[in-house]
Amino acid sequence: MANFVLNAQTRADDKQGKGASRRLRREALVPAIIYGGDAAPVTVTLELREVVKALESANFFEEVIEIKVGDKVENVKIQALQRHPAKNTPMHADFKRA
């Protein structure tokens, strides 16, 4: 079992792009993508408070993370994380399937 478990919701096609991502961030959500392996890429949203809590541990960048998307569980490792330049809050995350 992974030490880090994040809950996510899939993003619809109308919730893609710069404007939609800005609206998600105002709602305390972090846009993210899960890619790699044989499956197709999946765009998701994570709750900001869950991501910030996980980022408190340095192991978050080294260990396998479980992301629950509906009834499916993805085992991933964080590939990239973009932060706001002044606030240092997460703005977007890329996860690669492990």
Biopython code that builds the backbone (N, CA, C, O; Angstrom):
import numpy as np
from Bio.PDB.StructureBuilder import StructureBuilder

atoms = [
    (1, "MET", "N", (0.837, -1.184, 0.000)),
    (1, "MET", "CA", (0.000, 0.000, 0.000)),
    (1, "MET", "C", (0.880, 1.244, 0.000)),
    (1, "MET", "O", (1.893, 1.307, 0.696)),
    (2, "ALA", "N", (0.485, 2.201, -0.770)),
    (2, "ALA", "CA", (1.237, 3.452, -0.878)),
    (2, "ALA", "C", (0.983, 4.325, 0.348)),
    (2, "ALA", "O", (-0.089, 4.277, 0.951)),
    (3, "ASN", "N", (1.977, 5.113, 0.701)),
    (3, "ASN", "CA", (1.830, 6.044, 1.822)),
    (3, "ASN", "C", (0.962, 7.237, 1.456)),
    (3, "ASN", "O", (0.365, 7.867, 2.329)),
    (4, "PHE", "N", (0.893, 7.548, 0.172)),
    (4, "PHE", "CA", (0.144, 8.719, -0.276)),
    (4, "PHE", "C", (-1.026, 8.274, -1.138)),
    (4, "PHE", "O", (-0.848, 7.570, -2.132)),
    (5, "VAL", "N", (-2.219, 8.692, -0.748)),
    (5, "VAL", "CA", (-3.425, 8.376, -1.496)),
    (5, "VAL", "C", (-4.147, 9.696, -1.762)),
    (5, "VAL", "O", (-4.472, 10.432, -0.830)),
    (6, "LEU", "N", (-4.393, 9.989, -3.033)),
    (6, "LEU", "CA", (-5.092, 11.205, -3.426)),
    (6, "LEU", "C", (-6.381, 10.835, -4.135)),
    (6, "LEU", "O", (-6.414, 9.878, -4.909)),
    (7, "ASN", "N", (-7.429, 11.578, -3.878)),
    (7, "ASN", "CA", (-8.703, 11.391, -4.559)),
    (7, "ASN", "C", (-8.784, 12.382, -5.712)),
    (7, "ASN", "O", (-8.439, 13.554, -5.559)),
    (8, "ALA", "N", (-9.238, 11.911, -6.853)),
    (8, "ALA", "CA", (-9.305, 12.759, -8.045)),
    (8, "ALA", "C", (-10.624, 12.553, -8.766)),
    (8, "ALA", "O", (-11.293, 11.530, -8.617)),
    (9, "GLN", "N", (-10.976, 13.566, -9.555)),
    (9, "GLN", "CA", (-12.134, 13.482, -10.435)),
    (9, "GLN", "C", (-11.634, 13.711, -11.863)),
    (9, "GLN", "O", (-10.740, 14.525, -12.095)),
    (10, "THR", "N", (-12.218, 12.988, -12.808)),
    (10, "THR", "CA", (-11.824, 13.207, -14.203)),
    (10, "THR", "C", (-12.350, 14.559, -14.667)),
    (10, "THR", "O", (-13.385, 15.037, -14.202)),
    (11, "ARG", "N", (-11.610, 15.164, -15.598)),
    (11, "ARG", "CA", (-12.017, 16.458, -16.162)),
    (11, "ARG", "C", (-12.679, 16.232, -17.502)),
    (11, "ARG", "O", (-12.181, 15.472, -18.332)),
    (12, "ALA", "N", (-13.795, 16.887, -17.709)),
    (12, "ALA", "CA", (-14.487, 16.806, -18.998)),
    (12, "ALA", "C", (-13.729, 17.651, -20.026)),
    (12, "ALA", "O", (-12.882, 18.471, -19.673)),
    (13, "ASP", "N", (-14.049, 17.435, -21.293)),
    (13, "ASP", "CA", (-13.369, 18.172, -22.358)),
    (13, "ASP", "C", (-13.610, 19.676, -22.277)),
    (13, "ASP", "O", (-12.757, 20.455, -22.701)),
    (14, "ASP", "N", (-14.750, 20.097, -21.742)),
    (14, "ASP", "CA", (-15.008, 21.533, -21.628)),
    (14, "ASP", "C", (-14.266, 22.162, -20.450)),
    (14, "ASP", "O", (-14.278, 23.384, -20.303)),
    (15, "LYS", "N", (-13.630, 21.365, -19.619)),
    (15, "LYS", "CA", (-12.841, 21.876, -18.491)),
    (15, "LYS", "C", (-11.349, 21.853, -18.805)),
    (15, "LYS", "O", (-10.527, 21.811, -17.890)),
    (16, "GLN", "N", (-10.987, 21.880, -20.090)),
    (16, "GLN", "CA", (-9.602, 21.873, -20.524)),
    (16, "GLN", "C", (-9.206, 23.286, -20.936)),
    (16, "GLN", "O", (-10.055, 24.091, -21.316)),
    (17, "GLY", "N", (-7.935, 23.574, -20.860)),
    (17, "GLY", "CA", (-7.446, 24.855, -21.347)),
    (17, "GLY", "C", (-7.122, 25.834, -20.238)),
    (17, "GLY", "O", (-7.349, 25.566, -19.058)),
    (18, "LYS", "N", (-6.583, 26.982, -20.646)),
    (18, "LYS", "CA", (-6.100, 27.979, -19.695)),
    (18, "LYS", "C", (-7.224, 28.576, -18.852)),
    (18, "LYS", "O", (-7.106, 28.642, -17.629)),
    (19, "GLY", "N", (-8.297, 29.005, -19.479)),
    (19, "GLY", "CA", (-9.395, 29.628, -18.738)),
    (19, "GLY", "C", (-10.055, 28.659, -17.773)),
    (19, "GLY", "O", (-10.355, 29.014, -16.633)),
    (20, "ALA", "N", (-10.278, 27.442, -18.231)),
    (20, "ALA", "CA", (-10.904, 26.436, -17.369)),
    (20, "ALA", "C", (-9.990, 26.086, -16.194)),
    (20, "ALA", "O", (-10.465, 25.896, -15.075)),
    (21, "SER", "N", (-8.684, 26.001, -16.445)),
    (21, "SER", "CA", (-7.739, 25.708, -15.369)),
    (21, "SER", "C", (-7.732, 26.825, -14.332)),
    (21, "SER", "O", (-7.641, 26.559, -13.134)),
    (22, "ARG", "N", (-7.827, 28.067, -14.783)),
    (22, "ARG", "CA", (-7.882, 29.194, -13.845)),
    (22, "ARG", "C", (-9.134, 29.125, -12.987)),
    (22, "ARG", "O", (-9.077, 29.401, -11.789)),
    (23, "ARG", "N", (-10.273, 28.758, -13.587)),
    (23, "ARG", "CA", (-11.513, 28.614, -12.817)),
    (23, "ARG", "C", (-11.396, 27.485, -11.796)),
    (23, "ARG", "O", (-11.896, 27.604, -10.677)),
    (24, "LEU", "N", (-10.740, 26.393, -12.176)),
    (24, "LEU", "CA", (-10.546, 25.282, -11.241)),
    (24, "LEU", "C", (-9.684, 25.719, -10.062)),
    (24, "LEU", "O", (-9.979, 25.376, -8.917)),
    (25, "ARG", "N", (-8.626, 26.469, -10.333)),
    (25, "ARG", "CA", (-7.739, 26.917, -9.252)),
    (25, "ARG", "C", (-8.461, 27.849, -8.282)),
    (25, "ARG", "O", (-8.183, 27.827, -7.083)),
    (26, "ARG", "N", (-9.386, 28.667, -8.788)),
    (26, "ARG", "CA", (-10.172, 29.533, -7.908)),
    (26, "ARG", "C", (-11.078, 28.718, -6.996)),
    (26, "ARG", "O", (-11.447, 29.183, -5.917)),
    (27, "GLU", "N", (-11.443, 27.504, -7.417)),
    (27, "GLU", "CA", (-12.278, 26.608, -6.619)),
    (27, "GLU", "C", (-11.443, 25.695, -5.732)),
    (27, "GLU", "O", (-11.964, 24.711, -5.207)),
    (28, "ALA", "N", (-10.156, 25.998, -5.551)),
    (28, "ALA", "CA", (-9.217, 25.225, -4.728)),
    (28, "ALA", "C", (-9.016, 23.823, -5.280)),
    (28, "ALA", "O", (-8.937, 22.852, -4.527)),
    (29, "LEU", "N", (-8.933, 23.726, -6.613)),
    (29, "LEU", "CA", (-8.643, 22.462, -7.276)),
    (29, "LEU", "C", (-7.366, 22.613, -8.086)),
    (29, "LEU", "O", (-7.042, 23.704, -8.555)),
    (30, "VAL", "N", (-6.646, 21.513, -8.246)),
    (30, "VAL", "CA", (-5.393, 21.518, -8.993)),
    (30, "VAL", "C", (-5.575, 20.650, -10.234)),
    (30, "VAL", "O", (-5.837, 19.455, -10.103)),
    (31, "PRO", "N", (-5.444, 21.217, -11.438)),
    (31, "PRO", "CA", (-5.509, 20.390, -12.637)),
    (31, "PRO", "C", (-4.271, 19.495, -12.727)),
    (31, "PRO", "O", (-3.170, 19.909, -12.365)),
    (32, "ALA", "N", (-4.462, 18.270, -13.211)),
    (32, "ALA", "CA", (-3.349, 17.320, -13.315)),
    (32, "ALA", "C", (-3.610, 16.373, -14.474)),
    (32, "ALA", "O", (-4.717, 16.301, -15.009)),
    (33, "ILE", "N", (-2.559, 15.647, -14.848)),
    (33, "ILE", "CA", (-2.669, 14.650, -15.910)),
    (33, "ILE", "C", (-1.929, 13.391, -15.473)),
    (33, "ILE", "O", (-0.884, 13.456, -14.826)),
    (34, "ILE", "N", (-2.496, 12.241, -15.844)),
    (34, "ILE", "CA", (-1.870, 10.946, -15.595)),
    (34, "ILE", "C", (-1.593, 10.331, -16.963)),
    (34, "ILE", "O", (-2.505, 10.196, -17.779)),
    (35, "TYR", "N", (-0.335, 9.957, -17.218)),
    (35, "TYR", "CA", (0.027, 9.406, -18.516)),
    (35, "TYR", "C", (1.047, 8.300, -18.351)),
    (35, "TYR", "O", (1.527, 8.042, -17.248)),
    (36, "GLY", "N", (1.374, 7.651, -19.450)),
    (36, "GLY", "CA", (2.362, 6.583, -19.453)),
    (36, "GLY", "C", (1.717, 5.214, -19.507)),
    (36, "GLY", "O", (0.500, 5.083, -19.377)),
    (37, "GLY", "N", (2.536, 4.201, -19.698)),
    (37, "GLY", "CA", (2.023, 2.843, -19.791)),
    (37, "GLY", "C", (1.258, 2.635, -21.080)),
    (37, "GLY", "O", (1.450, 3.370, -22.049)),
    (38, "ASP", "N", (0.390, 1.632, -21.096)),
    (38, "ASP", "CA", (-0.381, 1.316, -22.293)),
    (38, "ASP", "C", (-1.705, 2.064, -22.356)),
    (38, "ASP", "O", (-2.320, 2.140, -23.420)),
    (39, "ALA", "N", (-2.151, 2.616, -21.235)),
    (39, "ALA", "CA", (-3.451, 3.294, -21.185)),
    (39, "ALA", "C", (-3.339, 4.717, -21.741)),
    (39, "ALA", "O", (-2.252, 5.290, -21.815)),
    (40, "ALA", "N", (-4.469, 5.256, -22.121)),
    (40, "ALA", "CA", (-4.522, 6.621, -22.642)),
    (40, "ALA", "C", (-4.334, 7.629, -21.502)),
    (40, "ALA", "O", (-4.648, 7.319, -20.352)),
    (41, "PRO", "N", (-3.831, 8.822, -21.803)),
    (41, "PRO", "CA", (-3.704, 9.853, -20.764)),
    (41, "PRO", "C", (-5.068, 10.243, -20.212)),
    (41, "PRO", "O", (-6.068, 10.250, -20.929)),
    (42, "VAL", "N", (-5.086, 10.569, -18.911)),
    (42, "VAL", "CA", (-6.323, 10.946, -18.228)),
    (42, "VAL", "C", (-6.103, 12.300, -17.570)),
    (42, "VAL", "O", (-5.146, 12.475, -16.816)),
    (43, "THR", "N", (-6.984, 13.264, -17.849)),
    (43, "THR", "CA", (-6.900, 14.559, -17.180)),
    (43, "THR", "C", (-7.812, 14.522, -15.965)),
    (43, "THR", "O", (-8.966, 14.102, -16.050)),
    (44, "VAL", "N", (-7.276, 14.969, -14.825)),
    (44, "VAL", "CA", (-8.006, 14.910, -13.559)),
    (44, "VAL", "C", (-7.863, 16.221, -12.808)),
    (44, "VAL", "O", (-7.066, 17.082, -13.181)),
    (45, "THR", "N", (-8.642, 16.362, -11.748)),
    (45, "THR", "CA", (-8.483, 17.463, -10.815)),
    (45, "THR", "C", (-8.297, 16.892, -9.423)),
    (45, "THR", "O", (-8.943, 15.913, -9.049)),
    (46, "LEU", "N", (-7.413, 17.506, -8.664)),
    (46, "LEU", "CA", (-7.129, 17.110, -7.287)),
    (46, "LEU", "C", (-7.504, 18.259, -6.365)),
    (46, "LEU", "O", (-7.497, 19.420, -6.773)),
    (47, "GLU", "N", (-7.829, 17.934, -5.131)),
    (47, "GLU", "CA", (-8.118, 18.986, -4.160)),
    (47, "GLU", "C", (-6.812, 19.610, -3.699)),
    (47, "GLU", "O", (-5.852, 18.903, -3.391)),
    (48, "LEU", "N", (-6.779, 20.935, -3.653)),
    (48, "LEU", "CA", (-5.571, 21.670, -3.291)),
    (48, "LEU", "C", (-5.072, 21.279, -1.910)),
    (48, "LEU", "O", (-3.873, 21.078, -1.721)),
    (49, "ARG", "N", (-5.971, 21.170, -0.947)),
    (49, "ARG", "CA", (-5.538, 20.869, 0.428)),
    (49, "ARG", "C", (-4.898, 19.494, 0.532)),
    (49, "ARG", "O", (-3.970, 19.316, 1.321)),
    (50, "GLU", "N", (-5.369, 18.498, -0.249)),
    (50, "GLU", "CA", (-4.761, 17.167, -0.239)),
    (50, "GLU", "C", (-3.349, 17.208, -0.813)),
    (50, "GLU", "O", (-2.438, 16.570, -0.285)),
    (51, "VAL", "N", (-3.174, 17.958, -1.892)),
    (51, "VAL", "CA", (-1.865, 18.052, -2.531)),
    (51, "VAL", "C", (-0.876, 18.776, -1.621)),
    (51, "VAL", "O", (0.268, 18.343, -1.476)),
    (52, "VAL", "N", (-1.311, 19.871, -1.010)),
    (52, "VAL", "CA", (-0.431, 20.625, -0.113)),
    (52, "VAL", "C", (-0.016, 19.760, 1.076)),
    (52, "VAL", "O", (1.145, 19.797, 1.483)),
    (53, "LYS", "N", (-0.930, 18.992, 1.632)),
    (53, "LYS", "CA", (-0.621, 18.111, 2.762)),
    (53, "LYS", "C", (0.400, 17.052, 2.344)),
    (53, "LYS", "O", (1.333, 16.760, 3.093)),
    (54, "ALA", "N", (0.227, 16.476, 1.149)),
    (54, "ALA", "CA", (1.171, 15.464, 0.669)),
    (54, "ALA", "C", (2.547, 16.071, 0.402)),
    (54, "ALA", "O", (3.565, 15.413, 0.616)),
    (55, "LEU", "N", (2.585, 17.323, -0.063)),
    (55, "LEU", "CA", (3.861, 17.976, -0.373)),
    (55, "LEU", "C", (4.682, 18.292, 0.867)),
    (55, "LEU", "O", (5.868, 18.604, 0.757)),
    (56, "GLU", "N", (4.074, 18.218, 2.043)),
    (56, "GLU", "CA", (4.818, 18.473, 3.281)),
    (56, "GLU", "C", (5.896, 17.421, 3.510)),
    (56, "GLU", "O", (6.866, 17.674, 4.226)),
    (57, "SER", "N", (5.736, 16.254, 2.914)),
    (57, "SER", "CA", (6.708, 15.179, 3.061)),
    (57, "SER", "C", (7.618, 15.126, 1.839)),
    (57, "SER", "O", (7.141, 15.184, 0.706)),
    (58, "ALA", "N", (8.908, 15.017, 2.062)),
    (58, "ALA", "CA", (9.856, 14.917, 0.950)),
    (58, "ALA", "C", (9.711, 13.588, 0.216)),
    (58, "ALA", "O", (10.102, 13.478, -0.946)),
    (59, "ASN", "N", (9.157, 12.583, 0.878)),
    (59, "ASN", "CA", (8.976, 11.273, 0.252)),
    (59, "ASN", "C", (7.937, 11.290, -0.858)),
    (59, "ASN", "O", (7.875, 10.354, -1.655)),
    (60, "PHE", "N", (7.125, 12.331, -0.924)),
    (60, "PHE", "CA", (6.096, 12.439, -1.959)),
    (60, "PHE", "C", (6.721, 12.376, -3.350)),
    (60, "PHE", "O", (6.099, 11.862, -4.280)),
    (61, "PHE", "N", (7.929, 12.887, -3.506)),
    (61, "PHE", "CA", (8.591, 12.929, -4.805)),
    (61, "PHE", "C", (9.336, 11.639, -5.124)),
    (61, "PHE", "O", (9.828, 11.474, -6.241)),
    (62, "GLU", "N", (9.429, 10.717, -4.159)),
    (62, "GLU", "CA", (10.209, 9.497, -4.350)),
    (62, "GLU", "C", (9.359, 8.236, -4.387)),
    (62, "GLU", "O", (9.739, 7.266, -5.043)),
    (63, "GLU", "N", (8.229, 8.220, -3.708)),
    (63, "GLU", "CA", (7.442, 7.006, -3.558)),
    (63, "GLU", "C", (6.305, 6.937, -4.574)),
    (63, "GLU", "O", (5.953, 7.926, -5.216)),
    (64, "VAL", "N", (5.745, 5.735, -4.695)),
    (64, "VAL", "CA", (4.587, 5.516, -5.556)),
    (64, "VAL", "C", (3.350, 6.084, -4.848)),
    (64, "VAL", "O", (3.157, 5.886, -3.649)),
    (65, "ILE", "N", (2.529, 6.786, -5.611)),
    (65, "ILE", "CA", (1.338, 7.452, -5.094)),
    (65, "ILE", "C", (0.116, 6.756, -5.686)),
    (65, "ILE", "O", (0.106, 6.411, -6.867)),
    (66, "GLU", "N", (-0.905, 6.551, -4.869)),
    (66, "GLU", "CA", (-2.166, 6.013, -5.361)),
    (66, "GLU", "C", (-3.109, 7.175, -5.630)),
    (66, "GLU", "O", (-3.335, 8.014, -4.758)),
    (67, "ILE", "N", (-3.654, 7.223, -6.824)),
    (67, "ILE", "CA", (-4.664, 8.221, -7.159)),
    (67, "ILE", "C", (-5.947, 7.473, -7.475)),
    (67, "ILE", "O", (-5.997, 6.665, -8.402)),
    (68, "LYS", "N", (-6.979, 7.749, -6.701)),
    (68, "LYS", "CA", (-8.274, 7.105, -6.906)),
    (68, "LYS", "C", (-9.105, 7.991, -7.825)),
    (68, "LYS", "O", (-9.473, 9.112, -7.473)),
    (69, "VAL", "N", (-9.391, 7.460, -9.012)),
    (69, "VAL", "CA", (-10.207, 8.168, -9.992)),
    (69, "VAL", "C", (-11.498, 7.369, -10.136)),
    (69, "VAL", "O", (-11.541, 6.370, -10.855)),
    (70, "GLY", "N", (-12.533, 7.807, -9.458)),
    (70, "GLY", "CA", (-13.782, 7.059, -9.450)),
    (70, "GLY", "C", (-13.580, 5.738, -8.732)),
    (70, "GLY", "O", (-13.180, 5.723, -7.568)),
    (71, "ASP", "N", (-13.853, 4.618, -9.410)),
    (71, "ASP", "CA", (-13.650, 3.303, -8.803)),
    (71, "ASP", "C", (-12.320, 2.677, -9.228)),
    (71, "ASP", "O", (-12.024, 1.544, -8.850)),
    (72, "LYS", "N", (-11.527, 3.397, -10.002)),
    (72, "LYS", "CA", (-10.236, 2.908, -10.485)),
    (72, "LYS", "C", (-9.101, 3.521, -9.673)),
    (72, "LYS", "O", (-9.170, 4.685, -9.277)),
    (73, "VAL", "N", (-8.054, 2.731, -9.426)),
    (73, "VAL", "CA", (-6.885, 3.219, -8.689)),
    (73, "VAL", "C", (-5.682, 3.186, -9.620)),
    (73, "VAL", "O", (-5.375, 2.160, -10.228)),
    (74, "GLU", "N", (-5.007, 4.325, -9.720)),
    (74, "GLU", "CA", (-3.799, 4.442, -10.548)),
    (74, "GLU", "C", (-2.587, 4.535, -9.624)),
    (74, "GLU", "O", (-2.574, 5.349, -8.700)),
    (75, "ASN", "N", (-1.566, 3.706, -9.866)),
    (75, "ASN", "CA", (-0.301, 3.799, -9.141)),
    (75, "ASN", "C", (0.647, 4.630, -9.993)),
    (75, "ASN", "O", (0.997, 4.243, -11.108)),
    (76, "VAL", "N", (1.058, 5.772, -9.463)),
    (76, "VAL", "CA", (1.840, 6.732, -10.240)),
    (76, "VAL", "C", (3.006, 7.280, -9.420)),
    (76, "VAL", "O", (3.074, 7.114, -8.202)),
    (77, "LYS", "N", (3.918, 7.937, -10.129)),
    (77, "LYS", "CA", (4.974, 8.728, -9.500)),
    (77, "LYS", "C", (4.857, 10.125, -10.077)),
    (77, "LYS", "O", (4.499, 10.293, -11.243)),
    (78, "ILE", "N", (5.157, 11.125, -9.268)),
    (78, "ILE", "CA", (5.056, 12.503, -9.752)),
    (78, "ILE", "C", (6.207, 12.773, -10.711)),
    (78, "ILE", "O", (7.366, 12.483, -10.413)),
    (79, "GLN", "N", (5.869, 13.330, -11.863)),
    (79, "GLN", "CA", (6.857, 13.620, -12.896)),
    (79, "GLN", "C", (7.223, 15.104, -12.887)),
    (79, "GLN", "O", (8.396, 15.455, -13.016)),
    (80, "ALA", "N", (6.224, 15.974, -12.735)),
    (80, "ALA", "CA", (6.474, 17.413, -12.734)),
    (80, "ALA", "C", (5.410, 18.103, -11.892)),
    (80, "ALA", "O", (4.269, 17.647, -11.813)),
    (81, "LEU", "N", (5.798, 19.201, -11.267)),
    (81, "LEU", "CA", (4.869, 19.993, -10.458)),
    (81, "LEU", "C", (5.170, 21.461, -10.712)),
    (81, "LEU", "O", (6.285, 21.931, -10.483)),
    (82, "GLN", "N", (4.154, 22.178, -11.191)),
    (82, "GLN", "CA", (4.319, 23.615, -11.377)),
    (82, "GLN", "C", (3.700, 24.337, -10.191)),
    (82, "GLN", "O", (2.605, 23.999, -9.743)),
    (83, "ARG", "N", (4.418, 25.334, -9.689)),
    (83, "ARG", "CA", (3.952, 26.114, -8.541)),
    (83, "ARG", "C", (3.782, 27.576, -8.945)),
    (83, "ARG", "O", (4.408, 28.053, -9.891)),
    (84, "HIS", "N", (2.918, 28.276, -8.201)),
    (84, "HIS", "CA", (2.743, 29.709, -8.414)),
    (84, "HIS", "C", (4.040, 30.400, -8.007)),
    (84, "HIS", "O", (4.596, 30.070, -6.960)),
    (85, "PRO", "N", (4.538, 31.345, -8.797)),
    (85, "PRO", "CA", (5.830, 31.959, -8.489)),
    (85, "PRO", "C", (5.871, 32.747, -7.181)),
    (85, "PRO", "O", (6.916, 32.792, -6.532)),
    (86, "ALA", "N", (4.779, 33.360, -6.784)),
    (86, "ALA", "CA", (4.791, 34.169, -5.564)),
    (86, "ALA", "C", (4.204, 33.410, -4.366)),
    (86, "ALA", "O", (4.746, 33.473, -3.263)),
    (87, "LYS", "N", (3.107, 32.704, -4.587)),
    (87, "LYS", "CA", (2.419, 32.025, -3.485)),
    (87, "LYS", "C", (2.990, 30.648, -3.165)),
    (87, "LYS", "O", (2.782, 30.131, -2.068)),
    (88, "ASN", "N", (3.710, 30.050, -4.119)),
    (88, "ASN", "CA", (4.301, 28.726, -3.976)),
    (88, "ASN", "C", (3.255, 27.615, -3.856)),
    (88, "ASN", "O", (3.579, 26.521, -3.395)),
    (89, "THR", "N", (2.013, 27.872, -4.260)),
    (89, "THR", "CA", (0.983, 26.838, -4.241)),
    (89, "THR", "C", (1.037, 26.050, -5.551)),
    (89, "THR", "O", (1.402, 26.606, -6.587)),
    (90, "PRO", "N", (0.682, 24.778, -5.520)),
    (90, "PRO", "CA", (0.704, 23.970, -6.741)),
    (90, "PRO", "C", (-0.311, 24.480, -7.767)),
    (90, "PRO", "O", (-1.449, 24.802, -7.425)),
    (91, "MET", "N", (0.116, 24.548, -9.025)),
    (91, "MET", "CA", (-0.771, 25.010, -10.099)),
    (91, "MET", "C", (-1.138, 23.889, -11.054)),
    (91, "MET", "O", (-2.236, 23.888, -11.611)),
    (92, "HIS", "N", (-0.235, 22.930, -11.254)),
    (92, "HIS", "CA", (-0.486, 21.804, -12.160)),
    (92, "HIS", "C", (0.474, 20.678, -11.799)),
    (92, "HIS", "O", (1.607, 20.931, -11.389)),
    (93, "ALA", "N", (0.020, 19.427, -11.953)),
    (93, "ALA", "CA", (0.861, 18.276, -11.658)),
    (93, "ALA", "C", (0.796, 17.281, -12.803)),
    (93, "ALA", "O", (-0.257, 17.077, -13.407)),
    (94, "ASP", "N", (1.930, 16.669, -13.093)),
    (94, "ASP", "CA", (2.027, 15.587, -14.070)),
    (94, "ASP", "C", (2.411, 14.327, -13.322)),
    (94, "ASP", "O", (3.371, 14.321, -12.552)),
    (95, "PHE", "N", (1.657, 13.259, -13.550)),
    (95, "PHE", "CA", (1.947, 11.975, -12.915)),
    (95, "PHE", "C", (2.189, 10.932, -13.990)),
    (95, "PHE", "O", (1.480, 10.900, -14.996)),
    (96, "LYS", "N", (3.184, 10.078, -13.786)),
    (96, "LYS", "CA", (3.505, 9.011, -14.735)),
    (96, "LYS", "C", (3.181, 7.677, -14.081)),
    (96, "LYS", "O", (3.556, 7.432, -12.934)),
    (97, "ARG", "N", (2.484, 6.819, -14.811)),
    (97, "ARG", "CA", (2.106, 5.515, -14.266)),
    (97, "ARG", "C", (3.359, 4.722, -13.928)),
    (97, "ARG", "O", (4.330, 4.705, -14.683)),
    (98, "ALA", "N", (3.313, 4.069, -12.780)),
    (98, "ALA", "CA", (4.467, 3.281, -12.312)),
    (98, "ALA", "C", (4.379, 1.854, -12.799)),
    (98, "ALA", "O", (5.260, 1.046, -12.505)),
]
sb = StructureBuilder()
sb.init_structure("model")
sb.init_model(0)
sb.init_chain("A")
sb.init_seg("    ")
for serial, (resi, resn, name, xyz) in enumerate(atoms, 1):
    if name == "N":
        sb.init_residue(resn, " ", resi, " ")
    sb.init_atom(name, np.array(xyz, "f"), 0.0, 1.0, " ", f" {name:<3s}", serial, name[0])
structure = sb.get_structure()
